[in-house]
Amino acid sequence: MEYEIKSGPQGHYYITKKIREVFGSEIKLAFNNKAGVIYPQNANLREVVLSLQIMIQDLKLRAGMISMEVKGNE
């Protein structure tokens, strides 16, 4: 899933109800100057890493960094 989140006039970000339902009331945010990740405070970090690896593959596909070739029965 992907959401666009914009800050309000005071610079606060509003996290939609759907995201809050998935992650709960306490979250962690890890980021650098290009990307970030939000995950539940009590998340298993191994599961977070595995999930991020899937998301990275999806981003690579969308960025054209890898191609998806489907071969038919030959």
C-alpha positions as CSV (number, residue, x, y, z in Angstrom):
1,M,0.0,0.0,0.0
2,E,1.0,3.5,-0.5
3,Y,-0.4,6.7,0.9
4,E,0.4,10.4,0.4
5,I,0.5,12.2,3.7
6,K,0.7,16.0,3.8
7,S,1.4,18.2,6.7
8,G,-1.2,20.6,8.0
9,P,-0.8,24.3,8.5
10,Q,1.0,23.8,11.8
11,G,3.4,21.3,10.3
12,H,1.8,18.2,11.8
13,Y,1.2,15.0,9.8
14,Y,-2.1,13.3,10.0
15,I,-1.9,9.5,10.0
16,T,-5.1,8.1,8.5
17,K,-7.3,5.8,10.6
18,K,-6.5,2.8,8.4
19,I,-2.8,3.1,9.1
20,R,-3.4,3.6,12.8
21,E,-5.6,0.5,12.9
22,V,-2.7,-1.5,11.3
23,F,0.1,-0.1,13.4
24,G,-1.6,0.6,16.7
25,S,-1.3,3.7,18.9
26,E,2.5,3.5,19.4
27,I,4.8,3.5,16.4
28,K,8.4,3.9,15.6
29,L,9.8,5.9,12.7
30,A,13.3,5.2,11.4
31,F,14.6,7.4,8.5
32,N,17.5,9.0,6.8
33,N,17.5,11.9,4.3
34,K,15.8,9.9,1.5
35,A,13.5,7.3,3.0
36,G,11.8,6.1,6.2
37,V,9.9,3.3,7.7
38,I,7.1,3.2,10.2
39,Y,6.4,0.1,12.2
40,P,4.6,-0.8,15.4
41,Q,6.6,-0.2,18.6
42,N,6.4,-3.9,19.6
43,A,7.2,-5.2,16.1
44,N,9.6,-8.1,15.6
45,L,12.5,-6.5,13.8
46,R,13.2,-9.6,11.7
47,E,9.7,-9.4,10.3
48,V,10.1,-5.7,9.6
49,V,13.3,-6.4,7.7
50,L,11.6,-9.2,5.7
51,S,8.7,-6.9,4.9
52,L,11.1,-4.1,3.8
53,Q,12.9,-6.5,1.5
54,I,9.6,-7.2,-0.3
55,M,8.9,-3.4,-0.5
56,I,12.4,-2.7,-1.9
57,Q,11.8,-5.3,-4.6
58,D,8.5,-3.5,-5.5
59,L,10.3,-0.1,-5.6
60,K,13.0,-1.5,-7.8
61,L,10.4,-2.8,-10.2
62,R,8.6,0.5,-10.3
63,A,11.9,2.4,-10.7
64,G,12.8,0.2,-13.7
65,M,15.9,-1.1,-11.9
66,I,14.8,-4.7,-12.5
67,S,12.6,-6.2,-15.1
68,M,10.0,-8.8,-14.8
69,E,10.2,-11.3,-17.6
70,V,7.4,-13.8,-18.0
71,K,8.2,-16.7,-20.2
72,G,5.5,-18.8,-21.7
73,N,5.6,-22.6,-22.2
74,E,8.1,-23.2,-24.9
